[in-house]
Amino acid sequence: MPDYMSEFNDDFEYKNEPDDTTPDDAENAGISLKNTRLLKRYIEDLLVNGNLVLNVKGIQSINLFDSERFYTEYRNAYSTSVEKTIDNDIEYYKINYNSTPAMKYQFMKGEFKENTQYTFKFIGKNAILGVSANAGFWIRYTDGSASSIVVKSDDEQEYSLISTPKKTIDYISLDGSGGHLFLARNLMIYEGTNDKEYSPYFKI
């Protein structure tokens, strides 16, 4: 979220049904005009930067990877598989794939289009200096094959993987061997093969 959205306050009380869209009616409905303007600015910013997809169900960011959902679901599968941590004043997900529940968990299963290529990227590095994680994310296909991104470096770098042509992604998983622990941030999955700047997951 941009800094200006920190001013957004969604705690409002519904009062009356507004008759039209005048400012007075918006206030009467308990909707802050400041909130309305902030939302308008945010959505316009996202549209201008090409980070939204509009469809009949609402507004969806091009980034399909919901990091908070990832964190919650893996924590439920195995409590120490994913943690939030701060390193050099930057927030990361600290990922430990080395547990049977975490390795077997199928994230975003069945949520990908058939025979469609996706790009998966994130910024990552080893969680322990000098200890290669040699672990990362795997894209599992419906035919049983897989592609992987493996973290091995102490230095932060961007990792990127384009799914195999003419294959359907079944789900995302964790796997690897070695030190097991790595740090990741700016996790992103989007449809297509063109390189795109990171944008946060967003859906309304």
N, C-alpha and C positions, 0 to 999 in steps of 0.2 A: 504494500500500500504506500502511496506517496505521503510525504510528511503532512500535507494539508488535510488529509483524511483523519488525522489524530483529533481534529476538532469536531468530527462527526459524533453526534449523540443520538442513538436510536431508541432512547428511553422516552417515549412520548405516550400520552394518554389520548385515546380516541374519544371525541366528544360528540360531534354531530356530523351528519352526512353533508359535505359541502355541495351547494347548488351549482357552482361553476368553478372555474380555476383562478378566481381573483385572489390576491394575497390575503384579504380578510377571511375568505372561506378556508384557505389553507390553514391559517392560524386557528380558525374556529374548529377545524378537525384535529387540532393538536399537533399538526405537522410543522416543524420548525422550517421557516424559509431558508435559514442558514443551511440546514441539512439538505434541503431540496437543491440548493445551489451547489453544495459540495458534491452531491451525487451526480448532478448534471455535468459538472466540470470533470469528475472522475471518469464517467462513461465517455464523454467527448475525448478525453485524453487517450483512453484505451482504444477507441475507434480510430483516431488519427494515427496512432502508432501501430495499428494492425494487429492488436493483441486480443481482439474479441471475435467470436463467431456468433452471428445472430441466427436463431432458428425458431421454430414455432413453440418450442418449450421454454424459451427465454434467452438469456445472454450467457455465453460460455466462452471463457478464455481459450486461446489456441493451446495453452498448456493444459494437458489432461491429467497431469500428475498432481494429485492432492496430497501435499506433504504431510498435512495434519492427519489426514485419514491414514496415510502410510504409517505414521508414528503410532496412532491409536490402535490400529489393527495388529501391527507387529507386537506392540506392548501386550495386547490381549493374548496373542499367540504364545509369547514367551517374554516375560517381563524385562529381561536384560538384553533383548535383541536389538533394541533401538533406544537411545537416550539422547537428550538434548544437552549440549555442552558449549562452552565458550572457549575459543582458542584465539589468542591475540586480538581480543575484543570482537571477534566474529562468531556468530552463532552457527553451529553445525549440528547435524544428526550424527551421533557416534553409533556406528553400526557393527554389531557382532553377529555374523552369520552362523557362528559355530554352535548351533543348537539344533536338534532334530526338528522341533516345532517350527523354528524360524526358517530352516532350509526347506521344509515341506509346504510352508504357507504359500498360497497362490494369490498374489495381489493383482487386482483388476482383471480377474478371470472372466473371459467372455465379453469384455467391453470393447474389443477392437473389431474393426471392419474386416470382412473377408478379403484375402488377397490384396491387402493394402500395406504399403510401406509406411513406417513411422520412424521418427528420429528420437532417440533417447539420449539426453545429455545432462551432465551435472559437473560441478566443481568438487574435486576431492583430493585427499592426500592420506598418507598413513596416520593412524591415530597415535602410534608410538614411534618416536624418532629413532630411525635406524632399524626398525622392524617392519619389513615389507608385509603389508596386509595380504597381498596376493589373493584378494577376495573382491567381490563386487556384485553387480547385478547381472542377472541372466534373463534374456528374452526367450521364453519357451513357446514353440510353435505347436499347432494342432497335430502336425505329423510326427511329433516326438523329438524333433531336432531342436537345437538351441544356438543362440549367439550370446556372447558375454562381453562385459566391460570390466576389466580387472584393475584395481588400484594397487600400485607398487611403489609410488614415489613419496619421499618426505616433503617434496615441494608441491604446493597447491597448483593444480592444473585442471584444465577442462577435459573431461572425458566425453566422447561422443560415439554413438553407434547407430547405424541405419539398419533397420530390419531387412531380412533377405527378401528379394523380389519374389512375387507370386506365392508367398506364404502368408498364412493367417496367424497372428499372435494369439496364443491361448491365454498366457498370463506372465507376470513378472515375478522373479524369485531372487533369493540371495544364495550365493554359493561361492566356493573357492577353496583354497588351502594355504597354509602358512600362518602368518601372525593373526589373521582373522579380523582384526579391528581396523576400521577405516572411518574417516570423516567425510561427510558429503553435505553440500548445500546447493541451492539453486537447481533443484531437481526438476526436470522438464521432459515431457513426452508430447510430441505433436505429430499430426498427420502430414506426410510428405517428406521430401528429402532435402529441401533447400535449407541452408543454414539460417537460423533465426536467433535474435538476441533473447536472453532470458526474460520472461514475463511471469508473474506469479499466477497460480491457479485462481480462478475466479468463476463463480457461477451464481446466477440469480434466476 
